[in-house]
Amino acid sequence: MHAAPTSDASSRDPSTREGLPDHASHVDERGVDIDRVGIRGLSWPITVWDRSNKMQPTIATFDATVALPASQKGTHMSRFVEVLNGVRGELSLKNLPGVLAEIQRRLGADKAQLDVRFPYFMSRKAPVSGAESLMEYRAAFHAARDGERFDFVLEVRVPVTTLCPCSKAVSERGAHNQRGIVTVELRSDDFVWIEDVVEAVESCASAPLYALLKREDEKFVTEQAYDNPVFVEDLLREVTVALRPRATWLRVSVENVESIHNHSAWAVVEHGEAPCRPPVEIDGELLGRGGAPRNAPPGSIEADAAFGPWLRAQRVSRGWSQQDLADRIAVSAPHLSKVECCERSLPATAYEPLAEALGHDADVLRLRAGVVPAAVLARLQADPEGALRWVAAR
């Protein structure tokens, strides 16, 4: 049984909004939390960042959802559209956290998620004739906010040409080729242009695709593909190697729509770790621990001062896995993973072996991690006013 409305129906004025019943706000007693509920498939005009032209208008398809607690009967679907009505202009990493925060506020939800899919166009020139045309790629923003924790995944779908190495090896005349569809999903601590992903994928394929080719271009592209045969596994691995340095987490899938088989060839790989630390929000601006907007365009981002990302960068630059470093400092790899995501601290016993492994001073490492060494603390306590004056003068 559901709880009945507390007010008497006869006392309401049905001609006013306040007088109409709000069934979504009733109590539900079935004890089932809902992971995601909201609207799906809403078409909406947006503008996204464009590397060449700064901004590109497009039409996006929105899925907007929240988590619904077991005690609440329903969500208010109209409020999603009301929030999105304010996003007729730019939609990017600059304002996505604020949009999600507004959805949380308007719907009284702890968790909110937006999946925004849109066509993205790049101007391409044919390789010989130079004939210029627009090439379409499919992109998506997957953004979520859980409390104050923000997560963002960029997805780009890139069509390419692939030519079968086996067919080339066994055939006396020619080789079969097909259209490959490469889907890249990535998280990154740095800003990544959609164009960056497209160009990385196309460089790994047998040949790119073009919207417009003249005869001389067709000859060039056909021969280019013949000279660069790749299996679906080859393409998957090459794309992973090309994009792995840019990503904290990466999933690549490749589907070759076979031209001589009644099936597709398909491969997928996932690389990296879970989403990183919660951001800091100041005056509505989502910030990284270093005080600069996370994932801002190049030129506006500063070095992130958080210990976890710094430690990860030190590890990666040495070619160590998390297990390699964990063994050196006598902690578990899962614990180290949480340290790099700023979810846990290093144990006190780990700083000395970490300093030895990295070639750094142990007290400097402690300070970088927010741990004040006893000797430094004693000096601060002896002259706190002088310490503050020194900090203010820096």
VEXTORTI-535033 format. One record per residue (C-alpha): x, y, z. Coordinates in steps of 0.2 Angstrom, whole numbers. Layout:
VEXTORTI-535033
SITE    xx    yy    zz
SITE     X     Y     Z
...
***
This chain:
VEXTORTI-535033
SITE    xx    yy    zz
SITE     0     0     0
SITE     6    17    -4
SITE     5    32     8
SITE   -10    43     4
SITE    -8    61     1
SITE    -9    71    18
SITE   -20    85    11
SITE   -39    83     8
SITE   -42    82   -11
SITE   -57    92    -9
SITE   -47   107    -3
SITE   -36   108   -18
SITE   -38   120   -32
SITE   -36   110   -48
SITE   -34   126   -58
SITE   -17   129   -50
SITE    -1   119   -50
SITE     0   118   -32
SITE   -17   111   -31
SITE   -13    96   -42
SITE    -7    80   -34
SITE    11    75   -35
SITE    11    56   -36
SITE    30    55   -40
SITE    33    62   -22
SITE    23    49   -13
SITE    32    36    -2
SITE    35    18   -10
SITE    36     4     2
SITE    42   -10    -9
SITE    60    -7    -4
SITE    68    -7   -21
SITE    82     6   -25
SITE    82    11   -44
SITE   100    13   -51
SITE    95    25   -66
SITE    78    33   -70
SITE    75    47   -82
SITE    73    52  -100
SITE    80    44  -115
SITE    82    49  -133
SITE    79    68  -132
SITE    86    78  -147
SITE    93    94  -142
SITE   105   107  -151
SITE   122   110  -143
SITE   139   117  -147
SITE   155   108  -143
SITE   173   112  -144
SITE   181   111  -161
SITE   200   111  -163
SITE   200   120  -179
SITE   185   131  -178
SITE   184   133  -159
SITE   166   129  -158
SITE   154   117  -168
SITE   135   117  -168
SITE   127   100  -168
SITE   111    90  -163
SITE   114    79  -148
SITE   103    65  -141
SITE   102    65  -123
SITE    99    52  -110
SITE    97    60   -93
SITE    95    50   -77
SITE    96    50   -58
SITE    97    36   -45
SITE    80    35   -36
SITE    80    29   -17
SITE    68    15   -13
SITE    57    26    -2
SITE    52    38   -17
SITE    39    32   -29
SITE    45    42   -44
SITE    56    55   -52
SITE    50    71   -60
SITE    54    69   -78
SITE    50    87   -84
SITE    64    94   -73
SITE    77    85   -84
SITE    71    95   -99
SITE    70   111   -89
SITE    88   109   -84
SITE    93   105  -102
SITE    83   120  -108
SITE    97   130  -101
SITE   110   121  -112
SITE   107   127  -129
SITE   124   134  -131
SITE   141   126  -126
SITE   141   109  -119
SITE   159   104  -113
SITE   169    98   -98
SITE   168   117   -93
SITE   149   116   -89
SITE   145    98   -88
SITE   148    97   -69
SITE   137   111   -66
SITE   123   104   -77
SITE   124    88   -67
SITE   124    97   -51
SITE   109   107   -56
SITE   100    90   -60
SITE   105    84   -43
SITE    98    99   -35
SITE    82   100   -45
SITE    78    82   -43
SITE    84    80   -25
SITE    96    66   -31
SITE   113    60   -25
SITE   118    53   -42
SITE   115    60   -59
SITE   121    54   -76
SITE   121    62   -94
SITE   125    52  -110
SITE   126    64  -124
SITE   128    57  -142
SITE   131    68  -157
SITE   138    68  -175
SITE   154    77  -176
SITE   161    83  -193
SITE   179    86  -198
SITE   185    94  -214
SITE   195    81  -224
SITE   205    83  -240
SITE   207    69  -253
SITE   225    62  -253
SITE   229    66  -271
SITE   216    78  -279
SITE   215    88  -263
SITE   196    88  -265
SITE   188    94  -248
SITE   173    87  -240
SITE   166    85  -222
SITE   168    68  -214
SITE   156    62  -200
SITE   161    54  -184
SITE   150    49  -170
SITE   155    55  -153
SITE   148    54  -135
SITE   150    62  -118
SITE   147    51  -103
SITE   147    61   -88
SITE   141    57   -70
SITE   141    65   -53
SITE   140    55   -37
SITE   139    68   -23
SITE   153    79   -27
SITE   163    66   -37
SITE   163    69   -56
SITE   167    57   -69
SITE   169    59   -88
SITE   172    47  -102
SITE   174    53  -120
SITE   168    41  -133
SITE   173    42  -152
SITE   167    30  -166
SITE   179    31  -181
SITE   176    21  -197
SITE   191    15  -207
SITE   197     3  -220
SITE   206   -13  -216
SITE   213   -26  -228
SITE   216   -44  -223
SITE   234   -49  -222
SITE   229   -68  -224
SITE   219   -64  -240
SITE   234   -54  -247
SITE   246   -68  -243
SITE   236   -82  -251
SITE   228   -73  -266
SITE   237   -71  -282
SITE   226   -56  -287
SITE   221   -43  -274
SITE   215   -46  -256
SITE   198   -43  -248
SITE   195   -28  -237
SITE   181   -21  -227
SITE   175    -6  -217
SITE   181    -7  -199
SITE   172     2  -185
SITE   184     8  -170
SITE   176    13  -154
SITE   187    22  -142
SITE   181    26  -124
SITE   193    35  -113
SITE   196    44   -97
SITE   211    56   -95
SITE   218    69   -83
SITE   222    80   -98
SITE   211    87  -111
SITE   209    76  -127
SITE   202    83  -143
SITE   190    72  -153
SITE   202    76  -168
SITE   216    68  -158
SITE   207    52  -156
SITE   201    51  -174
SITE   219    54  -181
SITE   226    41  -169
SITE   214    28  -175
SITE   216    32  -193
SITE   235    31  -192
SITE   233    13  -186
SITE   221     7  -200
SITE   225     1  -217
SITE   218    17  -224
SITE   206    31  -218
SITE   189    34  -225
SITE   184    49  -235
SITE   167    57  -240
SITE   174    63  -257
SITE   187    54  -268
SITE   191    57  -286
SITE   198    43  -297
SITE   216    47  -293
SITE   212    47  -274
SITE   203    30  -276
SITE   219    22  -284
SITE   230    30  -270
SITE   218    24  -255
SITE   216     6  -263
SITE   235     4  -264
SITE   238    12  -247
SITE   227    -1  -239
SITE   235   -15  -249
SITE   252   -10  -243
SITE   246    -9  -225
SITE   236   -25  -221
SITE   230   -27  -203
SITE   220   -40  -194
SITE   206   -34  -182
SITE   219   -39  -168
SITE   232   -28  -176
SITE   221   -13  -177
SITE   215   -15  -159
SITE   233   -17  -152
SITE   240    -2  -162
SITE   226    10  -157
SITE   228     4  -139
SITE   247     8  -140
SITE   244    25  -148
SITE   231    31  -135
SITE   236    22  -119
SITE   248    37  -115
SITE   234    49  -115
SITE   222    39  -104
SITE   220    34   -86
SITE   207    22   -92
SITE   204    16  -110
SITE   192     4  -119
SITE   195     0  -137
SITE   183   -11  -148
SITE   186   -15  -166
SITE   173   -22  -178
SITE   177   -27  -196
SITE   162   -29  -206
SITE   168   -43  -217
SITE   166   -42  -236
SITE   168   -61  -239
SITE   161   -69  -223
SITE   143   -69  -216
SITE   149   -62  -200
SITE   160   -48  -192
SITE   177   -50  -184
SITE   177   -41  -167
SITE   190   -38  -153
SITE   190   -27  -137
SITE   203   -23  -124
SITE   201   -12  -108
SITE   216    -4  -100
SITE   219     6   -85
SITE   212     9   -68
SITE   195    15   -60
SITE   190    34   -61
SITE   201    45   -50
SITE   199    57   -36
SITE   184    67   -32
SITE   186    85   -38
SITE   185   101   -28
SITE   171   113   -32
SITE   174   132   -29
SITE   161   145   -33
SITE   152   133   -45
SITE   169   129   -54
SITE   175   111   -54
SITE   193   111   -50
SITE   207    98   -49
SITE   218    97   -33
SITE   230   109   -42
SITE   217   123   -43
SITE   214   123   -62
SITE   199   117   -71
SITE   201    98   -74
SITE   201    94   -93
SITE   201   112   -98
SITE   207   116  -116
SITE   226   116  -118
SITE   234   132  -112
SITE   222   134   -97
SITE   227   119   -87
SITE   240   119   -73
SITE   250   105   -66
SITE   239    95   -54
SITE   247    95   -36
SITE   238    80   -29
SITE   250    67   -23
SITE   241    52   -31
SITE   242    58   -49
SITE   260    64   -46
SITE   264    47   -40
SITE   256    38   -54
SITE   266    50   -66
SITE   282    45   -58
SITE   278    27   -59
SITE   273    27   -77
SITE   288    37   -82
SITE   299    23   -76
SITE   289    10   -85
SITE   283     2   -69
SITE   267    -7   -66
SITE   257    -4   -50
SITE   263   -21   -44
SITE   281   -16   -48
SITE   280    -1   -37
SITE   270    -9   -23
SITE   283   -23   -21
SITE   297   -10   -20
SITE   288     0    -5
SITE   280   -16     3
SITE   261   -12     0
SITE   248   -21   -10
SITE   244   -16   -27
SITE   226   -13   -23
SITE   232    -1    -9
SITE   243     8   -21
SITE   229    10   -34
SITE   219    19   -21
SITE   233    30   -16
SITE   235    35   -34
SITE   216    39   -35
SITE   218    49   -19
SITE   206    37   -10
SITE   219    31     3
SITE   236    37    10
SITE   252    28    10
SITE   257    20    27
SITE   271    29    36
SITE   283    15    33
SITE   282    17    14
SITE   290    34    12
SITE   308    28    15
SITE   307    14     2
SITE   298    26   -10
SITE   311    39    -8
SITE   324    26   -12
SITE   315    19   -27
SITE   311    36   -34
SITE   328    45   -29
SITE   319    58   -19
SITE   321    65    -1
SITE   309    56    10
SITE   303    72    19
SITE   300    80     3
SITE   289    66    -2
SITE   280    67    15
SITE   276    85    12
SITE   270    82    -6
SITE   258    69     1
SITE   252    81    15
SITE   261    73    29
SITE   272    85    40
SITE   288    77    46
SITE   290    79    65
SITE   306    90    63
SITE   297   102    52
SITE   281   102    63
SITE   292   106    78
SITE   300   121    69
SITE   282   127    63
SITE   276   126    81
SITE   291   135    88
SITE   288   150    76
SITE   270   149    69
SITE   269   168    65
SITE   286   168    56
SITE   280   152    46
SITE   264   161    40
SITE   274   176    35
SITE   286   166    25
SITE   271   157    16
SITE   262   173    13
SITE   278   181     5
SITE   280   166    -7
***
